[in-house]
Amino acid sequence: MTCYKEISCPTCGGHSIMKLGRSTRRVQRYRCQQQDCVTKTFMLEYYYKAYEPSIKEQIVEMAINSSGIRDTARASTLIKIR
Ligand SMILES: [Zn+2]
């Protein structure tokens, strides 16, 4: 039985992707091969939720609106502070 999973770049949506090893937590890392894409590597799931693109956007938006790190963490229950 063959399983096929289509992977696209989270930034440009391109399908020209290659595997690029694994993280220290053994999660597969990928690299976008589009010439003009700003994303170099990405993973499909992150251990630290703050690295996910949707959460990262929220953090940047709150930082622009002069929210502190603790205020940002309180607003989002998904973000862990160590
Ligand atoms: Zn890309």
PDB file of the backbone (N, CA, C, O) and the ligand in Angstrom, with CONECT records:
HET     ZN  A 101       1
ATOM      1  N   MET A   1       0.847  -1.177   0.000  1.00  0.00           N
ATOM      2  CA  MET A   1       0.000   0.000   0.000  1.00  0.00           C
ATOM      3  C   MET A   1       0.889   1.234   0.000  1.00  0.00           C
ATOM      4  O   MET A   1       1.779   1.378   0.838  1.00  0.00           O
ATOM      5  N   THR A   2       0.641   2.093  -0.923  1.00  0.00           N
ATOM      6  CA  THR A   2       1.421   3.319  -1.039  1.00  0.00           C
ATOM      7  C   THR A   2       0.609   4.494  -0.536  1.00  0.00           C
ATOM      8  O   THR A   2      -0.575   4.638  -0.843  1.00  0.00           O
ATOM      9  N   CYS A   3       1.265   5.319   0.233  1.00  0.00           N
ATOM     10  CA  CYS A   3       0.614   6.512   0.767  1.00  0.00           C
ATOM     11  C   CYS A   3       1.299   7.731   0.169  1.00  0.00           C
ATOM     12  O   CYS A   3       2.525   7.832   0.193  1.00  0.00           O
ATOM     13  N   TYR A   4       0.517   8.649  -0.364  1.00  0.00           N
ATOM     14  CA  TYR A   4       1.059   9.846  -0.994  1.00  0.00           C
ATOM     15  C   TYR A   4       0.522  11.070  -0.283  1.00  0.00           C
ATOM     16  O   TYR A   4      -0.685  11.204  -0.081  1.00  0.00           O
ATOM     17  N   LYS A   5       1.425  11.961   0.095  1.00  0.00           N
ATOM     18  CA  LYS A   5       1.019  13.184   0.780  1.00  0.00           C
ATOM     19  C   LYS A   5       1.585  14.363   0.007  1.00  0.00           C
ATOM     20  O   LYS A   5       2.801  14.501  -0.125  1.00  0.00           O
ATOM     21  N   GLU A   6       0.706  15.206  -0.499  1.00  0.00           N
ATOM     22  CA  GLU A   6       1.149  16.364  -1.264  1.00  0.00           C
ATOM     23  C   GLU A   6       1.545  17.475  -0.301  1.00  0.00           C
ATOM     24  O   GLU A   6       0.772  17.854   0.579  1.00  0.00           O
ATOM     25  N   ILE A   7       2.737  17.984  -0.474  1.00  0.00           N
ATOM     26  CA  ILE A   7       3.266  19.028   0.403  1.00  0.00           C
ATOM     27  C   ILE A   7       3.502  20.273  -0.421  1.00  0.00           C
ATOM     28  O   ILE A   7       4.073  20.214  -1.510  1.00  0.00           O
ATOM     29  N   SER A   8       3.062  21.397   0.103  1.00  0.00           N
ATOM     30  CA  SER A   8       3.288  22.670  -0.579  1.00  0.00           C
ATOM     31  C   SER A   8       3.953  23.642   0.376  1.00  0.00           C
ATOM     32  O   SER A   8       3.829  23.523   1.595  1.00  0.00           O
ATOM     33  N   CYS A   9       4.655  24.595  -0.190  1.00  0.00           N
ATOM     34  CA  CYS A   9       5.368  25.588   0.602  1.00  0.00           C
ATOM     35  C   CYS A   9       4.355  26.510   1.302  1.00  0.00           C
ATOM     36  O   CYS A   9       3.427  26.987   0.649  1.00  0.00           O
ATOM     37  N   PRO A  10       4.503  26.772   2.603  1.00  0.00           N
ATOM     38  CA  PRO A  10       3.543  27.634   3.296  1.00  0.00           C
ATOM     39  C   PRO A  10       3.605  29.091   2.840  1.00  0.00           C
ATOM     40  O   PRO A  10       2.648  29.838   3.048  1.00  0.00           O
ATOM     41  N   THR A  11       4.708  29.508   2.224  1.00  0.00           N
ATOM     42  CA  THR A  11       4.838  30.902   1.799  1.00  0.00           C
ATOM     43  C   THR A  11       4.367  31.104   0.374  1.00  0.00           C
ATOM     44  O   THR A  11       3.500  31.941   0.123  1.00  0.00           O
ATOM     45  N   CYS A  12       4.923  30.351  -0.563  1.00  0.00           N
ATOM     46  CA  CYS A  12       4.613  30.584  -1.973  1.00  0.00           C
ATOM     47  C   CYS A  12       3.603  29.583  -2.522  1.00  0.00           C
ATOM     48  O   CYS A  12       3.058  29.795  -3.605  1.00  0.00           O
ATOM     49  N   GLY A  13       3.346  28.511  -1.806  1.00  0.00           N
ATOM     50  CA  GLY A  13       2.386  27.509  -2.270  1.00  0.00           C
ATOM     51  C   GLY A  13       2.936  26.606  -3.356  1.00  0.00           C
ATOM     52  O   GLY A  13       2.188  25.818  -3.935  1.00  0.00           O
ATOM     53  N   GLY A  14       4.222  26.700  -3.646  1.00  0.00           N
ATOM     54  CA  GLY A  14       4.848  25.883  -4.681  1.00  0.00           C
ATOM     55  C   GLY A  14       4.958  24.429  -4.263  1.00  0.00           C
ATOM     56  O   GLY A  14       4.980  24.104  -3.076  1.00  0.00           O
ATOM     57  N   HIS A  15       5.027  23.563  -5.260  1.00  0.00           N
ATOM     58  CA  HIS A  15       5.124  22.133  -4.989  1.00  0.00           C
ATOM     59  C   HIS A  15       6.516  21.585  -5.288  1.00  0.00           C
ATOM     60  O   HIS A  15       6.718  20.371  -5.261  1.00  0.00           O
ATOM     61  N   SER A  16       7.469  22.454  -5.570  1.00  0.00           N
ATOM     62  CA  SER A  16       8.837  22.020  -5.804  1.00  0.00           C
ATOM     63  C   SER A  16       9.561  21.957  -4.461  1.00  0.00           C
ATOM     64  O   SER A  16      10.253  22.895  -4.065  1.00  0.00           O
ATOM     65  N   ILE A  17       9.388  20.839  -3.778  1.00  0.00           N
ATOM     66  CA  ILE A  17       9.861  20.673  -2.398  1.00  0.00           C
ATOM     67  C   ILE A  17      10.838  19.507  -2.351  1.00  0.00           C
ATOM     68  O   ILE A  17      10.662  18.508  -3.050  1.00  0.00           O
ATOM     69  N   MET A  18      11.868  19.642  -1.523  1.00  0.00           N
ATOM     70  CA  MET A  18      12.754  18.505  -1.279  1.00  0.00           C
ATOM     71  C   MET A  18      12.924  18.304   0.221  1.00  0.00           C
ATOM     72  O   MET A  18      12.815  19.249   1.002  1.00  0.00           O
ATOM     73  N   LYS A  19      13.190  17.076   0.611  1.00  0.00           N
ATOM     74  CA  LYS A  19      13.427  16.785   2.021  1.00  0.00           C
ATOM     75  C   LYS A  19      14.779  17.345   2.419  1.00  0.00           C
ATOM     76  O   LYS A  19      15.716  17.356   1.621  1.00  0.00           O
ATOM     77  N   LEU A  20      14.875  17.809   3.656  1.00  0.00           N
ATOM     78  CA  LEU A  20      16.130  18.394   4.119  1.00  0.00           C
ATOM     79  C   LEU A  20      16.432  17.919   5.534  1.00  0.00           C
ATOM     80  O   LEU A  20      16.641  18.734   6.433  1.00  0.00           O
ATOM     81  N   GLY A  21      16.457  16.621   5.731  1.00  0.00           N
ATOM     82  CA  GLY A  21      16.826  16.072   7.022  1.00  0.00           C
ATOM     83  C   GLY A  21      15.715  16.168   8.043  1.00  0.00           C
ATOM     84  O   GLY A  21      14.555  16.412   7.710  1.00  0.00           O
ATOM     85  N   ARG A  22      16.090  15.975   9.278  1.00  0.00           N
ATOM     86  CA  ARG A  22      15.119  15.996  10.371  1.00  0.00           C
ATOM     87  C   ARG A  22      15.601  16.931  11.466  1.00  0.00           C
ATOM     88  O   ARG A  22      16.793  17.203  11.605  1.00  0.00           O
ATOM     89  N   SER A  23      14.640  17.414  12.235  1.00  0.00           N
ATOM     90  CA  SER A  23      14.983  18.284  13.353  1.00  0.00           C
ATOM     91  C   SER A  23      15.516  17.419  14.489  1.00  0.00           C
ATOM     92  O   SER A  23      15.577  16.195  14.369  1.00  0.00           O
ATOM     93  N   THR A  24      15.900  18.055  15.589  1.00  0.00           N
ATOM     94  CA  THR A  24      16.412  17.294  16.726  1.00  0.00           C
ATOM     95  C   THR A  24      15.327  16.440  17.360  1.00  0.00           C
ATOM     96  O   THR A  24      15.627  15.473  18.059  1.00  0.00           O
ATOM     97  N   ARG A  25      14.072  16.787  17.123  1.00  0.00           N
ATOM     98  CA  ARG A  25      12.953  15.992  17.642  1.00  0.00           C
ATOM     99  C   ARG A  25      12.439  15.008  16.603  1.00  0.00           C
ATOM    100  O   ARG A  25      11.337  14.477  16.740  1.00  0.00           O
ATOM    101  N   ARG A  26      13.228  14.761  15.569  1.00  0.00           N
ATOM    102  CA  ARG A  26      12.959  13.757  14.536  1.00  0.00           C
ATOM    103  C   ARG A  26      11.745  14.077  13.673  1.00  0.00           C
ATOM    104  O   ARG A  26      11.073  13.165  13.190  1.00  0.00           O
ATOM    105  N   VAL A  27      11.453  15.370  13.471  1.00  0.00           N
ATOM    106  CA  VAL A  27      10.363  15.785  12.591  1.00  0.00           C
ATOM    107  C   VAL A  27      10.985  16.138  11.243  1.00  0.00           C
ATOM    108  O   VAL A  27      12.008  16.821  11.187  1.00  0.00           O
ATOM    109  N   GLN A  28      10.368  15.672  10.157  1.00  0.00           N
ATOM    110  CA  GLN A  28      10.903  15.903   8.819  1.00  0.00           C
ATOM    111  C   GLN A  28      10.938  17.398   8.492  1.00  0.00           C
ATOM    112  O   GLN A  28       9.972  18.119   8.739  1.00  0.00           O
ATOM    113  N   ARG A  29      12.061  17.851   7.935  1.00  0.00           N
ATOM    114  CA  ARG A  29      12.225  19.238   7.525  1.00  0.00           C
ATOM    115  C   ARG A  29      12.233  19.262   5.992  1.00  0.00           C
ATOM    116  O   ARG A  29      12.768  18.352   5.358  1.00  0.00           O
ATOM    117  N   TYR A  30      11.644  20.296   5.404  1.00  0.00           N
ATOM    118  CA  TYR A  30      11.554  20.413   3.951  1.00  0.00           C
ATOM    119  C   TYR A  30      12.165  21.730   3.499  1.00  0.00           C
ATOM    120  O   TYR A  30      12.288  22.681   4.271  1.00  0.00           O
ATOM    121  N   ARG A  31      12.543  21.757   2.234  1.00  0.00           N
ATOM    122  CA  ARG A  31      13.108  22.966   1.646  1.00  0.00           C
ATOM    123  C   ARG A  31      12.352  23.297   0.373  1.00  0.00           C
ATOM    124  O   ARG A  31      12.113  22.419  -0.456  1.00  0.00           O
ATOM    125  N   CYS A  32      11.969  24.569   0.212  1.00  0.00           N
ATOM    126  CA  CYS A  32      11.307  25.026  -1.005  1.00  0.00           C
ATOM    127  C   CYS A  32      12.380  25.342  -2.041  1.00  0.00           C
ATOM    128  O   CYS A  32      13.365  26.014  -1.735  1.00  0.00           O
ATOM    129  N   GLN A  33      12.188  24.856  -3.269  1.00  0.00           N
ATOM    130  CA  GLN A  33      13.201  25.051  -4.303  1.00  0.00           C
ATOM    131  C   GLN A  33      12.857  26.165  -5.274  1.00  0.00           C
ATOM    132  O   GLN A  33      13.542  26.330  -6.283  1.00  0.00           O
ATOM    133  N   GLN A  34      11.818  26.930  -4.998  1.00  0.00           N
ATOM    134  CA  GLN A  34      11.495  28.069  -5.861  1.00  0.00           C
ATOM    135  C   GLN A  34      12.584  29.136  -5.682  1.00  0.00           C
ATOM    136  O   GLN A  34      13.009  29.421  -4.563  1.00  0.00           O
ATOM    137  N   GLN A  35      13.018  29.709  -6.786  1.00  0.00           N
ATOM    138  CA  GLN A  35      14.116  30.670  -6.737  1.00  0.00           C
ATOM    139  C   GLN A  35      13.760  31.931  -5.952  1.00  0.00           C
ATOM    140  O   GLN A  35      14.583  32.445  -5.195  1.00  0.00           O
ATOM    141  N   ASP A  36      12.534  32.430  -6.129  1.00  0.00           N
ATOM    142  CA  ASP A  36      12.164  33.713  -5.524  1.00  0.00           C
ATOM    143  C   ASP A  36      11.435  33.575  -4.192  1.00  0.00           C
ATOM    144  O   ASP A  36      10.913  34.564  -3.678  1.00  0.00           O
ATOM    145  N   CYS A  37      11.387  32.388  -3.630  1.00  0.00           N
ATOM    146  CA  CYS A  37      10.684  32.173  -2.353  1.00  0.00           C
ATOM    147  C   CYS A  37      11.590  32.580  -1.196  1.00  0.00           C
ATOM    148  O   CYS A  37      12.782  32.274  -1.192  1.00  0.00           O
ATOM    149  N   VAL A  38      11.014  33.273  -0.214  1.00  0.00           N
ATOM    150  CA  VAL A  38      11.804  33.709   0.933  1.00  0.00           C
ATOM    151  C   VAL A  38      11.932  32.622   1.995  1.00  0.00           C
ATOM    152  O   VAL A  38      12.796  32.708   2.868  1.00  0.00           O
ATOM    153  N   THR A  39      11.073  31.595   1.926  1.00  0.00           N
ATOM    154  CA  THR A  39      11.155  30.494   2.885  1.00  0.00           C
ATOM    155  C   THR A  39      12.253  29.541   2.478  1.00  0.00           C
ATOM    156  O   THR A  39      12.247  29.014   1.365  1.00  0.00           O
ATOM    157  N   LYS A  40      13.206  29.316   3.381  1.00  0.00           N
ATOM    158  CA  LYS A  40      14.282  28.385   3.060  1.00  0.00           C
ATOM    159  C   LYS A  40      13.893  26.975   3.488  1.00  0.00           C
ATOM    160  O   LYS A  40      13.921  26.048   2.678  1.00  0.00           O
ATOM    161  N   THR A  41      13.530  26.810   4.757  1.00  0.00           N
ATOM    162  CA  THR A  41      13.119  25.498   5.244  1.00  0.00           C
ATOM    163  C   THR A  41      11.827  25.645   6.038  1.00  0.00           C
ATOM    164  O   THR A  41      11.513  26.715   6.558  1.00  0.00           O
ATOM    165  N   PHE A  42      11.090  24.545   6.115  1.00  0.00           N
ATOM    166  CA  PHE A  42       9.886  24.533   6.928  1.00  0.00           C
ATOM    167  C   PHE A  42       9.583  23.108   7.348  1.00  0.00           C
ATOM    168  O   PHE A  42      10.097  22.152   6.768  1.00  0.00           O
ATOM    169  N   MET A  43       8.749  22.977   8.357  1.00  0.00           N
ATOM    170  CA  MET A  43       8.287  21.675   8.817  1.00  0.00           C
ATOM    171  C   MET A  43       6.772  21.694   8.823  1.00  0.00           C
ATOM    172  O   MET A  43       6.168  22.765   8.885  1.00  0.00           O
ATOM    173  N   LEU A  44       6.157  20.543   8.762  1.00  0.00           N
ATOM    174  CA  LEU A  44       4.695  20.477   8.752  1.00  0.00           C
ATOM    175  C   LEU A  44       4.114  20.649  10.138  1.00  0.00           C
ATOM    176  O   LEU A  44       2.993  21.135  10.286  1.00  0.00           O
ATOM    177  N   GLU A  45       4.865  20.253  11.160  1.00  0.00           N
ATOM    178  CA  GLU A  45       4.416  20.474  12.527  1.00  0.00           C
ATOM    179  C   GLU A  45       5.612  20.904  13.369  1.00  0.00           C
ATOM    180  O   GLU A  45       6.730  20.421  13.192  1.00  0.00           O
ATOM    181  N   TYR A  46       5.346  21.813  14.277  1.00  0.00           N
ATOM    182  CA  TYR A  46       6.405  22.355  15.107  1.00  0.00           C
ATOM    183  C   TYR A  46       6.159  21.989  16.564  1.00  0.00           C
ATOM    184  O   TYR A  46       5.014  21.937  17.012  1.00  0.00           O
ATOM    185  N   TYR A  47       7.230  21.736  17.299  1.00  0.00           N
ATOM    186  CA  TYR A  47       7.111  21.470  18.722  1.00  0.00           C
ATOM    187  C   TYR A  47       6.723  22.751  19.436  1.00  0.00           C
ATOM    188  O   TYR A  47       5.821  22.752  20.273  1.00  0.00           O
ATOM    189  N   TYR A  48       7.403  23.842  19.108  1.00  0.00           N
ATOM    190  CA  TYR A  48       7.082  25.139  19.675  1.00  0.00           C
ATOM    191  C   TYR A  48       6.049  25.806  18.782  1.00  0.00           C
ATOM    192  O   TYR A  48       6.323  26.130  17.626  1.00  0.00           O
ATOM    193  N   LYS A  49       4.863  26.006  19.331  1.00  0.00           N
ATOM    194  CA  LYS A  49       3.747  26.521  18.537  1.00  0.00           C
ATOM    195  C   LYS A  49       4.030  27.923  18.015  1.00  0.00           C
ATOM    196  O   LYS A  49       3.419  28.332  17.027  1.00  0.00           O
ATOM    197  N   ALA A  50       4.926  28.667  18.636  1.00  0.00           N
ATOM    198  CA  ALA A  50       5.221  30.033  18.189  1.00  0.00           C
ATOM    199  C   ALA A  50       5.897  30.057  16.820  1.00  0.00           C
ATOM    200  O   ALA A  50       5.911  31.097  16.162  1.00  0.00           O
ATOM    201  N   TYR A  51       6.452  28.939  16.386  1.00  0.00           N
ATOM    202  CA  TYR A  51       7.093  28.879  15.069  1.00  0.00           C
ATOM    203  C   TYR A  51       6.097  28.680  13.933  1.00  0.00           C
ATOM    204  O   TYR A  51       6.447  28.860  12.767  1.00  0.00           O
ATOM    205  N   GLU A  52       4.863  28.312  14.258  1.00  0.00           N
ATOM    206  CA  GLU A  52       3.873  28.113  13.203  1.00  0.00           C
ATOM    207  C   GLU A  52       3.501  29.454  12.579  1.00  0.00           C
ATOM    208  O   GLU A  52       3.351  30.447  13.292  1.00  0.00           O
ATOM    209  N   PRO A  53       3.352  29.493  11.258  1.00  0.00           N
ATOM    210  CA  PRO A  53       3.132  30.775  10.580  1.00  0.00           C
ATOM    211  C   PRO A  53       1.937  31.565  11.093  1.00  0.00           C
ATOM    212  O   PRO A  53       2.024  32.788  11.193  1.00  0.00           O
ATOM    213  N   SER A  54       0.833  30.921  11.420  1.00  0.00           N
ATOM    214  CA  SER A  54      -0.347  31.673  11.877  1.00  0.00           C
ATOM    215  C   SER A  54      -0.109  32.296  13.249  1.00  0.00           C
ATOM    216  O   SER A  54      -0.522  33.429  13.496  1.00  0.00           O
ATOM    217  N   ILE A  55       0.550  31.570  14.135  1.00  0.00           N
ATOM    218  CA  ILE A  55       0.845  32.095  15.462  1.00  0.00           C
ATOM    219  C   ILE A  55       1.902  33.191  15.367  1.00  0.00           C
ATOM    220  O   ILE A  55       1.856  34.185  16.091  1.00  0.00           O
ATOM    221  N   LYS A  56       2.861  32.987  14.452  1.00  0.00           N
ATOM    222  CA  LYS A  56       3.927  33.973  14.282  1.00  0.00           C
ATOM    223  C   LYS A  56       3.347  35.314  13.817  1.00  0.00           C
ATOM    224  O   LYS A  56       3.781  36.373  14.271  1.00  0.00           O
ATOM    225  N   GLU A  57       2.369  35.264  12.913  1.00  0.00           N
ATOM    226  CA  GLU A  57       1.704  36.503  12.467  1.00  0.00           C
ATOM    227  C   GLU A  57       1.047  37.206  13.635  1.00  0.00           C
ATOM    228  O   GLU A  57       1.132  38.428  13.757  1.00  0.00           O
ATOM    229  N   GLN A  58       0.387  36.437  14.499  1.00  0.00           N
ATOM    230  CA  GLN A  58      -0.295  37.015  15.648  1.00  0.00           C
ATOM    231  C   GLN A  58       0.714  37.671  16.597  1.00  0.00           C
ATOM    232  O   GLN A  58       0.443  38.741  17.142  1.00  0.00           O
ATOM    233  N   ILE A  59       1.860  37.046  16.795  1.00  0.00           N
ATOM    234  CA  ILE A  59       2.882  37.595  17.675  1.00  0.00           C
ATOM    235  C   ILE A  59       3.412  38.909  17.115  1.00  0.00           C
ATOM    236  O   ILE A  59       3.572  39.883  17.852  1.00  0.00           O
ATOM    237  N   VAL A  60       3.685  38.936  15.809  1.00  0.00           N
ATOM    238  CA  VAL A  60       4.207  40.156  15.190  1.00  0.00           C
ATOM    239  C   VAL A  60       3.181  41.288  15.287  1.00  0.00           C
ATOM    240  O   VAL A  60       3.530  42.435  15.566  1.00  0.00           O
ATOM    241  N   GLU A  61       1.915  40.947  15.052  1.00  0.00           N
ATOM    242  CA  GLU A  61       0.867  41.972  15.124  1.00  0.00           C
ATOM    243  C   GLU A  61       0.748  42.539  16.536  1.00  0.00           C
ATOM    244  O   GLU A  61       0.584  43.747  16.706  1.00  0.00           O
ATOM    245  N   MET A  62       0.829  41.684  17.542  1.00  0.00           N
ATOM    246  CA  MET A  62       0.737  42.167  18.916  1.00  0.00           C
ATOM    247  C   MET A  62       1.976  42.951  19.311  1.00  0.00           C
ATOM    248  O   MET A  62       1.879  43.905  20.083  1.00  0.00           O
ATOM    249  N   ALA A  63       3.145  42.568  18.794  1.00  0.00           N
ATOM    250  CA  ALA A  63       4.368  43.306  19.096  1.00  0.00           C
ATOM    251  C   ALA A  63       4.319  44.698  18.477  1.00  0.00           C
ATOM    252  O   ALA A  63       4.790  45.662  19.080  1.00  0.00           O
ATOM    253  N   ILE A  64       3.754  44.810  17.283  1.00  0.00           N
ATOM    254  CA  ILE A  64       3.616  46.122  16.645  1.00  0.00           C
ATOM    255  C   ILE A  64       2.693  47.010  17.462  1.00  0.00           C
ATOM    256  O   ILE A  64       2.898  48.220  17.548  1.00  0.00           O
ATOM    257  N   ASN A  65       1.675  46.403  18.061  1.00  0.00           N
ATOM    258  CA  ASN A  65       0.741  47.163  18.895  1.00  0.00           C
ATOM    259  C   ASN A  65       1.229  47.287  20.330  1.00  0.00           C
ATOM    260  O   ASN A  65       0.435  47.500  21.246  1.00  0.00           O
ATOM    261  N   SER A  66       2.530  47.153  20.522  1.00  0.00           N
ATOM    262  CA  SER A  66       3.241  47.355  21.791  1.00  0.00           C
ATOM    263  C   SER A  66       2.742  46.456  22.919  1.00  0.00           C
ATOM    264  O   SER A  66       2.661  46.898  24.065  1.00  0.00           O
ATOM    265  N   SER A  67       2.411  45.219  22.619  1.00  0.00           N
ATOM    266  CA  SER A  67       2.103  44.243  23.655  1.00  0.00           C
ATOM    267  C   SER A  67       3.393  43.551  24.078  1.00  0.00           C
ATOM    268  O   SER A  67       4.253  43.269  23.244  1.00  0.00           O
ATOM    269  N   GLY A  68       3.526  43.280  25.359  1.00  0.00           N
ATOM    270  CA  GLY A  68       4.699  42.581  25.856  1.00  0.00           C
ATOM    271  C   GLY A  68       4.579  41.098  25.610  1.00  0.00           C
ATOM    272  O   GLY A  68       3.543  40.618  25.149  1.00  0.00           O
ATOM    273  N   ILE A  69       5.635  40.371  25.917  1.00  0.00           N
ATOM    274  CA  ILE A  69       5.651  38.932  25.648  1.00  0.00           C
ATOM    275  C   ILE A  69       4.660  38.197  26.526  1.00  0.00           C
ATOM    276  O   ILE A  69       4.032  37.233  26.090  1.00  0.00           O
ATOM    277  N   ARG A  70       4.516  38.653  27.777  1.00  0.00           N
ATOM    278  CA  ARG A  70       3.562  37.980  28.676  1.00  0.00           C
ATOM    279  C   ARG A  70       2.128  38.278  28.260  1.00  0.00           C
ATOM    280  O   ARG A  70       1.256  37.415  28.356  1.00  0.00           O
ATOM    281  N   ASP A  71       1.888  39.491  27.801  1.00  0.00           N
ATOM    282  CA  ASP A  71       0.554  39.841  27.310  1.00  0.00           C
ATOM    283  C   ASP A  71       0.217  39.013  26.075  1.00  0.00           C
ATOM    284  O   ASP A  71      -0.915  38.555  25.917  1.00  0.00           O
ATOM    285  N   THR A  72       1.200  38.825  25.203  1.00  0.00           N
ATOM    286  CA  THR A  72       1.002  38.007  24.003  1.00  0.00           C
ATOM    287  C   THR A  72       0.715  36.567  24.379  1.00  0.00           C
ATOM    288  O   THR A  72      -0.160  35.934  23.788  1.00  0.00           O
ATOM    289  N   ALA A  73       1.439  36.044  25.353  1.00  0.00           N
ATOM    290  CA  ALA A  73       1.228  34.656  25.781  1.00  0.00           C
ATOM    291  C   ALA A  73      -0.137  34.477  26.422  1.00  0.00           C
ATOM    292  O   ALA A  73      -0.783  33.445  26.239  1.00  0.00           O
ATOM    293  N   ARG A  74      -0.580  35.486  27.179  1.00  0.00           N
ATOM    294  CA  ARG A  74      -1.900  35.408  27.803  1.00  0.00           C
ATOM    295  C   ARG A  74      -3.003  35.401  26.756  1.00  0.00           C
ATOM    296  O   ARG A  74      -4.001  34.695  26.898  1.00  0.00           O
ATOM    297  N   ALA A  75      -2.817  36.197  25.697  1.00  0.00           N
ATOM    298  CA  ALA A  75      -3.837  36.316  24.660  1.00  0.00           C
ATOM    299  C   ALA A  75      -3.966  35.027  23.865  1.00  0.00           C
ATOM    300  O   ALA A  75      -5.067  34.664  23.451  1.00  0.00           O
ATOM    301  N   SER A  76      -2.887  34.350  23.653  1.00  0.00           N
ATOM    302  CA  SER A  76      -2.922  33.110  22.891  1.00  0.00           C
ATOM    303  C   SER A  76      -2.612  31.948  23.823  1.00  0.00           C
ATOM    304  O   SER A  76      -1.526  31.888  24.399  1.00  0.00           O
ATOM    305  N   THR A  77      -3.534  31.045  23.971  1.00  0.00           N
ATOM    306  CA  THR A  77      -3.313  29.910  24.851  1.00  0.00           C
ATOM    307  C   THR A  77      -2.414  28.869  24.220  1.00  0.00           C
ATOM    308  O   THR A  77      -1.958  27.949  24.898  1.00  0.00           O
ATOM    309  N   LEU A  78      -2.149  29.004  22.914  1.00  0.00           N
ATOM    310  CA  LEU A  78      -1.328  28.031  22.227  1.00  0.00           C
ATOM    311  C   LEU A  78       0.156  28.272  22.415  1.00  0.00           C
ATOM    312  O   LEU A  78       0.965  27.369  22.202  1.00  0.00           O
ATOM    313  N   ILE A  79       0.523  29.491  22.814  1.00  0.00           N
ATOM    314  CA  ILE A  79       1.943  29.837  22.919  1.00  0.00           C
ATOM    315  C   ILE A  79       2.460  29.423  24.296  1.00  0.00           C
ATOM    316  O   ILE A  79       1.855  29.726  25.324  1.00  0.00           O
ATOM    317  N   LYS A  80       3.601  28.718  24.287  1.00  0.00           N
ATOM    318  CA  LYS A  80       4.227  28.302  25.529  1.00  0.00           C
ATOM    319  C   LYS A  80       5.376  29.252  25.857  1.00  0.00           C
ATOM    320  O   LYS A  80       6.119  29.660  24.966  1.00  0.00           O
ATOM    321  N   ILE A  81       5.520  29.597  27.113  1.00  0.00           N
ATOM    322  CA  ILE A  81       6.692  30.356  27.558  1.00  0.00           C
ATOM    323  C   ILE A  81       7.487  29.459  28.481  1.00  0.00           C
ATOM    324  O   ILE A  81       6.945  28.866  29.414  1.00  0.00           O
ATOM    325  N   ARG A  82       8.757  29.367  28.215  1.00  0.00           N
ATOM    326  CA  ARG A  82       9.602  28.530  29.065  1.00  0.00           C
ATOM    327  C   ARG A  82      10.355  29.385  30.034  1.00  0.00           C
ATOM    328  O   ARG A  82      11.126  28.868  30.843  1.00  0.00           O
TER     329      ARG A  82
HETATM  330 ZN    ZN A 101       8.266  28.533  -1.297  1.00  0.00          ZN2+
END
